[in-house]
Amino acid sequence: MRRFHFLGGRAKEPPVAVGDPRFDDWETVSNFEDRATALAWRDQLRAFGVGAACVADHALDRHGRGDIYVVVPTGEWSRANEILENL
């Protein structure tokens, strides 16, 4: 019989948050039309220690396309923008 351990772990966040109010005050660094590209840029920012996320106002289509925004916490926009310009 299998046991499931529900305590101590966080729920896995979706790669692109849709309509998530936690990111309402974050600043947009760039926008993309496909999930793979947006996630790659988000991951680059995270590798440099910038707290970045991908968000969308509406659900993506079945191919992962839509209006996707890479956002960073208020105050990290300048650093994030500098990193992206130099990649």
PDB file of N, CA, C and O in Angstrom:
ATOM      1  N   MET A   1       0.830  -1.166   0.000  1.00  0.00           N
ATOM      2  CA  MET A   1       0.000   0.000   0.000  1.00  0.00           C
ATOM      3  C   MET A   1       0.888   1.247   0.000  1.00  0.00           C
ATOM      4  O   MET A   1       1.820   1.345   0.799  1.00  0.00           O
ATOM      5  N   ARG A   2       0.607   2.182  -0.877  1.00  0.00           N
ATOM      6  CA  ARG A   2       1.402   3.396  -0.986  1.00  0.00           C
ATOM      7  C   ARG A   2       0.902   4.452  -0.020  1.00  0.00           C
ATOM      8  O   ARG A   2      -0.295   4.573   0.238  1.00  0.00           O
ATOM      9  N   ARG A   3       1.833   5.199   0.497  1.00  0.00           N
ATOM     10  CA  ARG A   3       1.493   6.321   1.352  1.00  0.00           C
ATOM     11  C   ARG A   3       1.885   7.602   0.633  1.00  0.00           C
ATOM     12  O   ARG A   3       2.923   7.679  -0.025  1.00  0.00           O
ATOM     13  N   PHE A   4       1.046   8.583   0.773  1.00  0.00           N
ATOM     14  CA  PHE A   4       1.326   9.866   0.166  1.00  0.00           C
ATOM     15  C   PHE A   4       1.684  10.851   1.256  1.00  0.00           C
ATOM     16  O   PHE A   4       1.020  10.934   2.289  1.00  0.00           O
ATOM     17  N   HIS A   5       2.730  11.584   1.011  1.00  0.00           N
ATOM     18  CA  HIS A   5       3.173  12.575   1.976  1.00  0.00           C
ATOM     19  C   HIS A   5       2.771  13.962   1.478  1.00  0.00           C
ATOM     20  O   HIS A   5       3.344  14.467   0.513  1.00  0.00           O
ATOM     21  N   PHE A   6       1.798  14.568   2.126  1.00  0.00           N
ATOM     22  CA  PHE A   6       1.292  15.855   1.706  1.00  0.00           C
ATOM     23  C   PHE A   6       1.886  17.020   2.490  1.00  0.00           C
ATOM     24  O   PHE A   6       1.788  18.165   2.050  1.00  0.00           O
ATOM     25  N   LEU A   7       2.486  16.760   3.612  1.00  0.00           N
ATOM     26  CA  LEU A   7       3.017  17.834   4.438  1.00  0.00           C
ATOM     27  C   LEU A   7       4.454  18.149   4.051  1.00  0.00           C
ATOM     28  O   LEU A   7       5.212  17.267   3.647  1.00  0.00           O
ATOM     29  N   GLY A   8       4.812  19.408   4.180  1.00  0.00           N
ATOM     30  CA  GLY A   8       6.194  19.794   3.963  1.00  0.00           C
ATOM     31  C   GLY A   8       6.531  20.146   2.533  1.00  0.00           C
ATOM     32  O   GLY A   8       7.609  20.692   2.296  1.00  0.00           O
ATOM     33  N   GLY A   9       5.691  19.873   1.582  1.00  0.00           N
ATOM     34  CA  GLY A   9       5.995  20.200   0.195  1.00  0.00           C
ATOM     35  C   GLY A   9       5.080  21.278  -0.325  1.00  0.00           C
ATOM     36  O   GLY A   9       3.905  21.347   0.035  1.00  0.00           O
ATOM     37  N   ARG A  10       5.635  22.123  -1.180  1.00  0.00           N
ATOM     38  CA  ARG A  10       4.828  23.158  -1.804  1.00  0.00           C
ATOM     39  C   ARG A  10       4.203  22.611  -3.069  1.00  0.00           C
ATOM     40  O   ARG A  10       4.769  21.749  -3.741  1.00  0.00           O
ATOM     41  N   ALA A  11       3.054  23.116  -3.375  1.00  0.00           N
ATOM     42  CA  ALA A  11       2.425  22.743  -4.634  1.00  0.00           C
ATOM     43  C   ALA A  11       3.273  23.297  -5.764  1.00  0.00           C
ATOM     44  O   ALA A  11       3.762  24.424  -5.683  1.00  0.00           O
ATOM     45  N   LYS A  12       3.445  22.528  -6.796  1.00  0.00           N
ATOM     46  CA  LYS A  12       4.234  22.967  -7.936  1.00  0.00           C
ATOM     47  C   LYS A  12       3.503  24.093  -8.655  1.00  0.00           C
ATOM     48  O   LYS A  12       2.325  23.977  -8.996  1.00  0.00           O
ATOM     49  N   GLU A  13       4.223  25.176  -8.874  1.00  0.00           N
ATOM     50  CA  GLU A  13       3.628  26.315  -9.556  1.00  0.00           C
ATOM     51  C   GLU A  13       3.654  26.072 -11.061  1.00  0.00           C
ATOM     52  O   GLU A  13       4.579  25.441 -11.573  1.00  0.00           O
ATOM     53  N   PRO A  14       2.660  26.564 -11.759  1.00  0.00           N
ATOM     54  CA  PRO A  14       2.649  26.401 -13.214  1.00  0.00           C
ATOM     55  C   PRO A  14       3.775  27.242 -13.829  1.00  0.00           C
ATOM     56  O   PRO A  14       4.171  28.253 -13.249  1.00  0.00           O
ATOM     57  N   PRO A  15       4.292  26.839 -14.988  1.00  0.00           N
ATOM     58  CA  PRO A  15       5.370  27.604 -15.614  1.00  0.00           C
ATOM     59  C   PRO A  15       4.934  29.023 -15.993  1.00  0.00           C
ATOM     60  O   PRO A  15       5.736  29.956 -15.940  1.00  0.00           O
ATOM     61  N   VAL A  16       3.671  29.181 -16.373  1.00  0.00           N
ATOM     62  CA  VAL A  16       3.128  30.505 -16.688  1.00  0.00           C
ATOM     63  C   VAL A  16       1.889  30.708 -15.815  1.00  0.00           C
ATOM     64  O   VAL A  16       0.895  29.995 -15.950  1.00  0.00           O
ATOM     65  N   ALA A  17       1.968  31.683 -14.924  1.00  0.00           N
ATOM     66  CA  ALA A  17       0.845  31.977 -14.031  1.00  0.00           C
ATOM     67  C   ALA A  17      -0.195  32.798 -14.795  1.00  0.00           C
ATOM     68  O   ALA A  17       0.126  33.833 -15.379  1.00  0.00           O
ATOM     69  N   VAL A  18      -1.428  32.330 -14.786  1.00  0.00           N
ATOM     70  CA  VAL A  18      -2.497  33.021 -15.503  1.00  0.00           C
ATOM     71  C   VAL A  18      -3.409  33.719 -14.498  1.00  0.00           C
ATOM     72  O   VAL A  18      -4.030  33.079 -13.649  1.00  0.00           O
ATOM     73  N   GLY A  19      -3.475  35.050 -14.613  1.00  0.00           N
ATOM     74  CA  GLY A  19      -4.353  35.828 -13.747  1.00  0.00           C
ATOM     75  C   GLY A  19      -4.022  35.746 -12.277  1.00  0.00           C
ATOM     76  O   GLY A  19      -4.919  35.871 -11.442  1.00  0.00           O
ATOM     77  N   ASP A  20      -2.761  35.540 -11.930  1.00  0.00           N
ATOM     78  CA  ASP A  20      -2.351  35.386 -10.537  1.00  0.00           C
ATOM     79  C   ASP A  20      -2.122  36.759  -9.901  1.00  0.00           C
ATOM     80  O   ASP A  20      -1.221  37.484 -10.322  1.00  0.00           O
ATOM     81  N   PRO A  21      -2.915  37.127  -8.901  1.00  0.00           N
ATOM     82  CA  PRO A  21      -2.798  38.456  -8.293  1.00  0.00           C
ATOM     83  C   PRO A  21      -1.485  38.690  -7.546  1.00  0.00           C
ATOM     84  O   PRO A  21      -1.153  39.838  -7.250  1.00  0.00           O
ATOM     85  N   ARG A  22      -0.735  37.644  -7.235  1.00  0.00           N
ATOM     86  CA  ARG A  22       0.553  37.830  -6.551  1.00  0.00           C
ATOM     87  C   ARG A  22       1.526  38.654  -7.385  1.00  0.00           C
ATOM     88  O   ARG A  22       2.427  39.292  -6.841  1.00  0.00           O
ATOM     89  N   PHE A  23       1.348  38.643  -8.701  1.00  0.00           N
ATOM     90  CA  PHE A  23       2.279  39.332  -9.584  1.00  0.00           C
ATOM     91  C   PHE A  23       1.758  40.679 -10.082  1.00  0.00           C
ATOM     92  O   PHE A  23       2.375  41.289 -10.956  1.00  0.00           O
ATOM     93  N   ASP A  24       0.648  41.147  -9.549  1.00  0.00           N
ATOM     94  CA  ASP A  24       0.045  42.399 -10.010  1.00  0.00           C
ATOM     95  C   ASP A  24       0.983  43.602  -9.868  1.00  0.00           C
ATOM     96  O   ASP A  24       0.958  44.495 -10.714  1.00  0.00           O
ATOM     97  N   ASP A  25       1.797  43.645  -8.831  1.00  0.00           N
ATOM     98  CA  ASP A  25       2.675  44.781  -8.604  1.00  0.00           C
ATOM     99  C   ASP A  25       4.068  44.605  -9.209  1.00  0.00           C
ATOM    100  O   ASP A  25       4.909  45.496  -9.094  1.00  0.00           O
ATOM    101  N   TRP A  26       4.315  43.468  -9.849  1.00  0.00           N
ATOM    102  CA  TRP A  26       5.614  43.222 -10.460  1.00  0.00           C
ATOM    103  C   TRP A  26       5.704  43.996 -11.769  1.00  0.00           C
ATOM    104  O   TRP A  26       4.689  44.345 -12.372  1.00  0.00           O
ATOM    105  N   GLU A  27       6.941  44.259 -12.199  1.00  0.00           N
ATOM    106  CA  GLU A  27       7.174  45.054 -13.404  1.00  0.00           C
ATOM    107  C   GLU A  27       7.529  44.159 -14.589  1.00  0.00           C
ATOM    108  O   GLU A  27       8.258  43.177 -14.448  1.00  0.00           O
ATOM    109  N   THR A  28       7.006  44.512 -15.748  1.00  0.00           N
ATOM    110  CA  THR A  28       7.264  43.743 -16.963  1.00  0.00           C
ATOM    111  C   THR A  28       8.630  44.106 -17.526  1.00  0.00           C
ATOM    112  O   THR A  28       8.956  45.279 -17.705  1.00  0.00           O
ATOM    113  N   VAL A  29       9.421  43.073 -17.801  1.00  0.00           N
ATOM    114  CA  VAL A  29      10.734  43.251 -18.399  1.00  0.00           C
ATOM    115  C   VAL A  29      10.646  43.031 -19.908  1.00  0.00           C
ATOM    116  O   VAL A  29      11.273  43.748 -20.688  1.00  0.00           O
ATOM    117  N   SER A  30       9.870  42.040 -20.305  1.00  0.00           N
ATOM    118  CA  SER A  30       9.729  41.719 -21.720  1.00  0.00           C
ATOM    119  C   SER A  30       8.453  40.915 -21.920  1.00  0.00           C
ATOM    120  O   SER A  30       7.874  40.401 -20.962  1.00  0.00           O
ATOM    121  N   ASN A  31       8.021  40.811 -23.174  1.00  0.00           N
ATOM    122  CA  ASN A  31       6.867  39.960 -23.456  1.00  0.00           C
ATOM    123  C   ASN A  31       7.178  39.067 -24.650  1.00  0.00           C
ATOM    124  O   ASN A  31       7.970  39.418 -25.526  1.00  0.00           O
ATOM    125  N   PHE A  32       6.540  37.915 -24.660  1.00  0.00           N
ATOM    126  CA  PHE A  32       6.783  36.885 -25.670  1.00  0.00           C
ATOM    127  C   PHE A  32       5.466  36.287 -26.113  1.00  0.00           C
ATOM    128  O   PHE A  32       4.438  36.452 -25.456  1.00  0.00           O
ATOM    129  N   GLU A  33       5.511  35.590 -27.238  1.00  0.00           N
ATOM    130  CA  GLU A  33       4.309  34.957 -27.761  1.00  0.00           C
ATOM    131  C   GLU A  33       4.279  33.448 -27.563  1.00  0.00           C
ATOM    132  O   GLU A  33       3.254  32.811 -27.802  1.00  0.00           O
ATOM    133  N   ASP A  34       5.415  32.862 -27.120  1.00  0.00           N
ATOM    134  CA  ASP A  34       5.395  31.413 -26.882  1.00  0.00           C
ATOM    135  C   ASP A  34       6.041  31.077 -25.545  1.00  0.00           C
ATOM    136  O   ASP A  34       6.969  31.746 -25.091  1.00  0.00           O
ATOM    137  N   ARG A  35       5.526  30.032 -24.940  1.00  0.00           N
ATOM    138  CA  ARG A  35       5.932  29.629 -23.596  1.00  0.00           C
ATOM    139  C   ARG A  35       7.413  29.269 -23.524  1.00  0.00           C
ATOM    140  O   ARG A  35       8.094  29.685 -22.587  1.00  0.00           O
ATOM    141  N   ALA A  36       7.924  28.516 -24.477  1.00  0.00           N
ATOM    142  CA  ALA A  36       9.308  28.049 -24.414  1.00  0.00           C
ATOM    143  C   ALA A  36      10.297  29.219 -24.366  1.00  0.00           C
ATOM    144  O   ALA A  36      11.238  29.206 -23.572  1.00  0.00           O
ATOM    145  N   THR A  37      10.084  30.211 -25.200  1.00  0.00           N
ATOM    146  CA  THR A  37      10.980  31.373 -25.221  1.00  0.00           C
ATOM    147  C   THR A  37      10.876  32.170 -23.929  1.00  0.00           C
ATOM    148  O   THR A  37      11.893  32.573 -23.365  1.00  0.00           O
ATOM    149  N   ALA A  38       9.668  32.398 -23.462  1.00  0.00           N
ATOM    150  CA  ALA A  38       9.469  33.152 -22.227  1.00  0.00           C
ATOM    151  C   ALA A  38      10.137  32.450 -21.045  1.00  0.00           C
ATOM    152  O   ALA A  38      10.782  33.097 -20.220  1.00  0.00           O
ATOM    153  N   LEU A  39       9.985  31.138 -20.964  1.00  0.00           N
ATOM    154  CA  LEU A  39      10.591  30.393 -19.860  1.00  0.00           C
ATOM    155  C   LEU A  39      12.113  30.429 -19.932  1.00  0.00           C
ATOM    156  O   LEU A  39      12.779  30.498 -18.900  1.00  0.00           O
ATOM    157  N   ALA A  40      12.663  30.384 -21.130  1.00  0.00           N
ATOM    158  CA  ALA A  40      14.123  30.443 -21.288  1.00  0.00           C
ATOM    159  C   ALA A  40      14.666  31.774 -20.779  1.00  0.00           C
ATOM    160  O   ALA A  40      15.684  31.796 -20.087  1.00  0.00           O
ATOM    161  N   TRP A  41      14.007  32.879 -21.107  1.00  0.00           N
ATOM    162  CA  TRP A  41      14.446  34.193 -20.629  1.00  0.00           C
ATOM    163  C   TRP A  41      14.242  34.318 -19.124  1.00  0.00           C
ATOM    164  O   TRP A  41      15.087  34.880 -18.429  1.00  0.00           O
ATOM    165  N   ARG A  42      13.133  33.801 -18.620  1.00  0.00           N
ATOM    166  CA  ARG A  42      12.896  33.817 -17.167  1.00  0.00           C
ATOM    167  C   ARG A  42      14.004  33.060 -16.448  1.00  0.00           C
ATOM    168  O   ARG A  42      14.528  33.521 -15.433  1.00  0.00           O
ATOM    169  N   ASP A  43      14.356  31.894 -16.982  1.00  0.00           N
ATOM    170  CA  ASP A  43      15.396  31.071 -16.351  1.00  0.00           C
ATOM    171  C   ASP A  43      16.759  31.754 -16.367  1.00  0.00           C
ATOM    172  O   ASP A  43      17.546  31.592 -15.434  1.00  0.00           O
ATOM    173  N   GLN A  44      17.044  32.522 -17.429  1.00  0.00           N
ATOM    174  CA  GLN A  44      18.300  33.272 -17.471  1.00  0.00           C
ATOM    175  C   GLN A  44      18.338  34.300 -16.349  1.00  0.00           C
ATOM    176  O   GLN A  44      19.358  34.448 -15.676  1.00  0.00           O
ATOM    177  N   LEU A  45      17.238  35.006 -16.144  1.00  0.00           N
ATOM    178  CA  LEU A  45      17.191  35.984 -15.057  1.00  0.00           C
ATOM    179  C   LEU A  45      17.354  35.312 -13.708  1.00  0.00           C
ATOM    180  O   LEU A  45      18.080  35.812 -12.848  1.00  0.00           O
ATOM    181  N   ARG A  46      16.696  34.196 -13.516  1.00  0.00           N
ATOM    182  CA  ARG A  46      16.814  33.471 -12.248  1.00  0.00           C
ATOM    183  C   ARG A  46      18.239  33.000 -12.002  1.00  0.00           C
ATOM    184  O   ARG A  46      18.704  32.991 -10.862  1.00  0.00           O
ATOM    185  N   ALA A  47      18.937  32.609 -13.069  1.00  0.00           N
ATOM    186  CA  ALA A  47      20.326  32.159 -12.936  1.00  0.00           C
ATOM    187  C   ALA A  47      21.221  33.289 -12.419  1.00  0.00           C
ATOM    188  O   ALA A  47      22.240  33.029 -11.778  1.00  0.00           O
ATOM    189  N   PHE A  48      20.847  34.529 -12.694  1.00  0.00           N
ATOM    190  CA  PHE A  48      21.593  35.689 -12.209  1.00  0.00           C
ATOM    191  C   PHE A  48      21.058  36.201 -10.876  1.00  0.00           C
ATOM    192  O   PHE A  48      21.479  37.259 -10.409  1.00  0.00           O
ATOM    193  N   GLY A  49      20.148  35.476 -10.265  1.00  0.00           N
ATOM    194  CA  GLY A  49      19.651  35.830  -8.945  1.00  0.00           C
ATOM    195  C   GLY A  49      18.487  36.805  -8.920  1.00  0.00           C
ATOM    196  O   GLY A  49      18.148  37.340  -7.864  1.00  0.00           O
ATOM    197  N   VAL A  50      17.873  37.042 -10.071  1.00  0.00           N
ATOM    198  CA  VAL A  50      16.716  37.927 -10.134  1.00  0.00           C
ATOM    199  C   VAL A  50      15.456  37.084 -10.008  1.00  0.00           C
ATOM    200  O   VAL A  50      15.306  36.086 -10.713  1.00  0.00           O
ATOM    201  N   GLY A  51      14.562  37.468  -9.131  1.00  0.00           N
ATOM    202  CA  GLY A  51      13.307  36.742  -8.964  1.00  0.00           C
ATOM    203  C   GLY A  51      12.369  37.063 -10.115  1.00  0.00           C
ATOM    204  O   GLY A  51      11.706  38.099 -10.097  1.00  0.00           O
ATOM    205  N   ALA A  52      12.303  36.205 -11.101  1.00  0.00           N
ATOM    206  CA  ALA A  52      11.484  36.453 -12.292  1.00  0.00           C
ATOM    207  C   ALA A  52      10.381  35.407 -12.397  1.00  0.00           C
ATOM    208  O   ALA A  52      10.502  34.296 -11.881  1.00  0.00           O
ATOM    209  N   ALA A  53       9.309  35.789 -13.076  1.00  0.00           N
ATOM    210  CA  ALA A  53       8.188  34.863 -13.300  1.00  0.00           C
ATOM    211  C   ALA A  53       7.597  35.148 -14.672  1.00  0.00           C
ATOM    212  O   ALA A  53       7.780  36.228 -15.233  1.00  0.00           O
ATOM    213  N   CYS A  54       6.890  34.164 -15.197  1.00  0.00           N
ATOM    214  CA  CYS A  54       6.148  34.331 -16.454  1.00  0.00           C
ATOM    215  C   CYS A  54       4.668  34.390 -16.095  1.00  0.00           C
ATOM    216  O   CYS A  54       4.159  33.547 -15.356  1.00  0.00           O
ATOM    217  N   VAL A  55       3.991  35.394 -16.628  1.00  0.00           N
ATOM    218  CA  VAL A  55       2.566  35.566 -16.343  1.00  0.00           C
ATOM    219  C   VAL A  55       1.808  35.842 -17.632  1.00  0.00           C
ATOM    220  O   VAL A  55       2.382  36.282 -18.629  1.00  0.00           O
ATOM    221  N   ALA A  56       0.517  35.578 -17.591  1.00  0.00           N
ATOM    222  CA  ALA A  56      -0.366  35.863 -18.721  1.00  0.00           C
ATOM    223  C   ALA A  56      -1.729  36.255 -18.169  1.00  0.00           C
ATOM    224  O   ALA A  56      -2.136  35.810 -17.096  1.00  0.00           O
ATOM    225  N   ASP A  57      -2.414  37.089 -18.916  1.00  0.00           N
ATOM    226  CA  ASP A  57      -3.758  37.503 -18.511  1.00  0.00           C
ATOM    227  C   ASP A  57      -4.808  36.454 -18.877  1.00  0.00           C
ATOM    228  O   ASP A  57      -5.845  36.343 -18.223  1.00  0.00           O
ATOM    229  N   HIS A  58      -4.525  35.691 -19.926  1.00  0.00           N
ATOM    230  CA  HIS A  58      -5.466  34.687 -20.421  1.00  0.00           C
ATOM    231  C   HIS A  58      -4.728  33.371 -20.634  1.00  0.00           C
ATOM    232  O   HIS A  58      -3.512  33.360 -20.827  1.00  0.00           O
ATOM    233  N   ALA A  59      -5.453  32.282 -20.599  1.00  0.00           N
ATOM    234  CA  ALA A  59      -4.859  30.962 -20.814  1.00  0.00           C
ATOM    235  C   ALA A  59      -4.198  30.896 -22.188  1.00  0.00           C
ATOM    236  O   ALA A  59      -4.679  31.490 -23.153  1.00  0.00           O
ATOM    237  N   LEU A  60      -3.090  30.166 -22.261  1.00  0.00           N
ATOM    238  CA  LEU A  60      -2.387  29.986 -23.524  1.00  0.00           C
ATOM    239  C   LEU A  60      -3.131  28.968 -24.380  1.00  0.00           C
ATOM    240  O   LEU A  60      -3.925  28.180 -23.866  1.00  0.00           O
ATOM    241  N   ASP A  61      -2.875  28.985 -25.675  1.00  0.00           N
ATOM    242  CA  ASP A  61      -3.513  27.992 -26.534  1.00  0.00           C
ATOM    243  C   ASP A  61      -2.841  26.633 -26.348  1.00  0.00           C
ATOM    244  O   ASP A  61      -1.889  26.515 -25.577  1.00  0.00           O
ATOM    245  N   ARG A  62      -3.314  25.644 -27.024  1.00  0.00           N
ATOM    246  CA  ARG A  62      -2.794  24.276 -26.804  1.00  0.00           C
ATOM    247  C   ARG A  62      -1.346  24.110 -27.244  1.00  0.00           C
ATOM    248  O   ARG A  62      -0.708  23.114 -26.905  1.00  0.00           O
ATOM    249  N   HIS A  63      -0.823  25.073 -27.994  1.00  0.00           N
ATOM    250  CA  HIS A  63       0.570  25.028 -28.437  1.00  0.00           C
ATOM    251  C   HIS A  63       1.473  25.882 -27.545  1.00  0.00           C
ATOM    252  O   HIS A  63       2.660  26.036 -27.834  1.00  0.00           O
ATOM    253  N   GLY A  64       0.920  26.436 -26.468  1.00  0.00           N
ATOM    254  CA  GLY A  64       1.695  27.256 -25.545  1.00  0.00           C
ATOM    255  C   GLY A  64       1.937  28.665 -26.041  1.00  0.00           C
ATOM    256  O   GLY A  64       2.922  29.300 -25.664  1.00  0.00           O
ATOM    257  N   ARG A  65       1.048  29.154 -26.879  1.00  0.00           N
ATOM    258  CA  ARG A  65       1.192  30.507 -27.411  1.00  0.00           C
ATOM    259  C   ARG A  65       0.153  31.438 -26.798  1.00  0.00           C
ATOM    260  O   ARG A  65      -0.944  31.027 -26.419  1.00  0.00           O
ATOM    261  N   GLY A  66       0.538  32.694 -26.718  1.00  0.00           N
ATOM    262  CA  GLY A  66      -0.336  33.726 -26.165  1.00  0.00           C
ATOM    263  C   GLY A  66       0.501  34.926 -25.780  1.00  0.00           C
ATOM    264  O   GLY A  66       1.674  35.006 -26.145  1.00  0.00           O
ATOM    265  N   ASP A  67      -0.071  35.843 -25.062  1.00  0.00           N
ATOM    266  CA  ASP A  67       0.666  37.006 -24.571  1.00  0.00           C
ATOM    267  C   ASP A  67       1.253  36.661 -23.216  1.00  0.00           C
ATOM    268  O   ASP A  67       0.541  36.605 -22.213  1.00  0.00           O
ATOM    269  N   ILE A  68       2.566  36.430 -23.194  1.00  0.00           N
ATOM    270  CA  ILE A  68       3.264  36.024 -21.976  1.00  0.00           C
ATOM    271  C   ILE A  68       4.240  37.132 -21.597  1.00  0.00           C
ATOM    272  O   ILE A  68       4.982  37.637 -22.440  1.00  0.00           O
ATOM    273  N   TYR A  69       4.230  37.501 -20.324  1.00  0.00           N
ATOM    274  CA  TYR A  69       5.077  38.574 -19.826  1.00  0.00           C
ATOM    275  C   TYR A  69       6.078  38.012 -18.826  1.00  0.00           C
ATOM    276  O   TYR A  69       5.717  37.243 -17.934  1.00  0.00           O
ATOM    277  N   VAL A  70       7.340  38.404 -18.983  1.00  0.00           N
ATOM    278  CA  VAL A  70       8.353  38.086 -17.977  1.00  0.00           C
ATOM    279  C   VAL A  70       8.366  39.278 -17.036  1.00  0.00           C
ATOM    280  O   VAL A  70       8.622  40.409 -17.449  1.00  0.00           O
ATOM    281  N   VAL A  71       8.087  39.014 -15.772  1.00  0.00           N
ATOM    282  CA  VAL A  71       7.980  40.074 -14.777  1.00  0.00           C
ATOM    283  C   VAL A  71       8.970  39.850 -13.644  1.00  0.00           C
ATOM    284  O   VAL A  71       9.384  38.726 -13.363  1.00  0.00           O
ATOM    285  N   VAL A  72       9.334  40.952 -13.003  1.00  0.00           N
ATOM    286  CA  VAL A  72      10.256  40.904 -11.865  1.00  0.00           C
ATOM    287  C   VAL A  72       9.678  41.750 -10.736  1.00  0.00           C
ATOM    288  O   VAL A  72       8.871  42.644 -10.989  1.00  0.00           O
ATOM    289  N   PRO A  73      10.078  41.483  -9.499  1.00  0.00           N
ATOM    290  CA  PRO A  73       9.592  42.289  -8.381  1.00  0.00           C
ATOM    291  C   PRO A  73       9.970  43.757  -8.550  1.00  0.00           C
ATOM    292  O   PRO A  73      10.985  44.084  -9.166  1.00  0.00           O
ATOM    293  N   THR A  74       9.149  44.623  -8.000  1.00  0.00           N
ATOM    294  CA  THR A  74       9.431  46.052  -8.033  1.00  0.00           C
ATOM    295  C   THR A  74      10.823  46.291  -7.460  1.00  0.00           C
ATOM    296  O   THR A  74      11.175  45.734  -6.420  1.00  0.00           O
ATOM    297  N   GLY A  75      11.598  47.102  -8.126  1.00  0.00           N
ATOM    298  CA  GLY A  75      12.951  47.394  -7.666  1.00  0.00           C
ATOM    299  C   GLY A  75      14.019  46.571  -8.357  1.00  0.00           C
ATOM    300  O   GLY A  75      15.197  46.918  -8.267  1.00  0.00           O
ATOM    301  N   GLU A  76      13.655  45.486  -9.048  1.00  0.00           N
ATOM    302  CA  GLU A  76      14.635  44.657  -9.748  1.00  0.00           C
ATOM    303  C   GLU A  76      14.596  44.874 -11.258  1.00  0.00           C
ATOM    304  O   GLU A  76      15.327  44.214 -11.997  1.00  0.00           O
ATOM    305  N   TRP A  77      13.741  45.802 -11.725  1.00  0.00           N
ATOM    306  CA  TRP A  77      13.588  46.001 -13.151  1.00  0.00           C
ATOM    307  C   TRP A  77      14.892  46.439 -13.815  1.00  0.00           C
ATOM    308  O   TRP A  77      15.254  45.907 -14.865  1.00  0.00           O
ATOM    309  N   SER A  78      15.596  47.392 -13.228  1.00  0.00           N
ATOM    310  CA  SER A  78      16.832  47.907 -13.833  1.00  0.00           C
ATOM    311  C   SER A  78      17.869  46.814 -13.992  1.00  0.00           C
ATOM    312  O   SER A  78      18.478  46.674 -15.052  1.00  0.00           O
ATOM    313  N   ARG A  79      18.067  46.049 -12.950  1.00  0.00           N
ATOM    314  CA  ARG A  79      19.047  44.953 -13.004  1.00  0.00           C
ATOM    315  C   ARG A  79      18.638  43.915 -14.031  1.00  0.00           C
ATOM    316  O   ARG A  79      19.471  43.450 -14.809  1.00  0.00           O
ATOM    317  N   ALA A  80      17.359  43.545 -14.042  1.00  0.00           N
ATOM    318  CA  ALA A  80      16.869  42.551 -14.991  1.00  0.00           C
ATOM    319  C   ALA A  80      17.029  43.050 -16.422  1.00  0.00           C
ATOM    320  O   ALA A  80      17.449  42.297 -17.300  1.00  0.00           O
ATOM    321  N   ASN A  81      16.700  44.297 -16.655  1.00  0.00           N
ATOM    322  CA  ASN A  81      16.819  44.876 -17.988  1.00  0.00           C
ATOM    323  C   ASN A  81      18.274  44.892 -18.449  1.00  0.00           C
ATOM    324  O   ASN A  81      18.562  44.604 -19.611  1.00  0.00           O
ATOM    325  N   GLU A  82      19.179  45.223 -17.550  1.00  0.00           N
ATOM    326  CA  GLU A  82      20.604  45.235 -17.877  1.00  0.00           C
ATOM    327  C   GLU A  82      21.088  43.826 -18.241  1.00  0.00           C
ATOM    328  O   GLU A  82      21.851  43.656 -19.191  1.00  0.00           O
ATOM    329  N   ILE A  83      20.648  42.833 -17.493  1.00  0.00           N
ATOM    330  CA  ILE A  83      21.032  41.446 -17.777  1.00  0.00           C
ATOM    331  C   ILE A  83      20.529  41.030 -19.156  1.00  0.00           C
ATOM    332  O   ILE A  83      21.281  40.463 -19.949  1.00  0.00           O
ATOM    333  N   LEU A  84      19.264  41.308 -19.441  1.00  0.00           N
ATOM    334  CA  LEU A  84      18.697  40.899 -20.724  1.00  0.00           C
ATOM    335  C   LEU A  84      19.365  41.614 -21.899  1.00  0.00           C
ATOM    336  O   LEU A  84      19.537  41.016 -22.961  1.00  0.00           O
ATOM    337  N   GLU A  85      19.739  42.867 -21.728  1.00  0.00           N
ATOM    338  CA  GLU A  85      20.406  43.603 -22.809  1.00  0.00           C
ATOM    339  C   GLU A  85      21.776  43.037 -23.114  1.00  0.00           C
ATOM    340  O   GLU A  85      22.255  43.143 -24.243  1.00  0.00           O
ATOM    341  N   ASN A  86      22.419  42.430 -22.108  1.00  0.00           N
ATOM    342  CA  ASN A  86      23.770  41.914 -22.295  1.00  0.00           C
ATOM    343  C   ASN A  86      23.835  40.442 -22.648  1.00  0.00           C
ATOM    344  O   ASN A  86      24.927  39.898 -22.810  1.00  0.00           O
ATOM    345  N   LEU A  87      22.703  39.791 -22.769  1.00  0.00           N
ATOM    346  CA  LEU A  87      22.713  38.367 -23.150  1.00  0.00           C
ATOM    347  C   LEU A  87      22.791  38.218 -24.645  1.00  0.00           C
ATOM    348  O   LEU A  87      22.810  37.097 -25.154  1.00  0.00           O
TER     349      LEU A  87
END
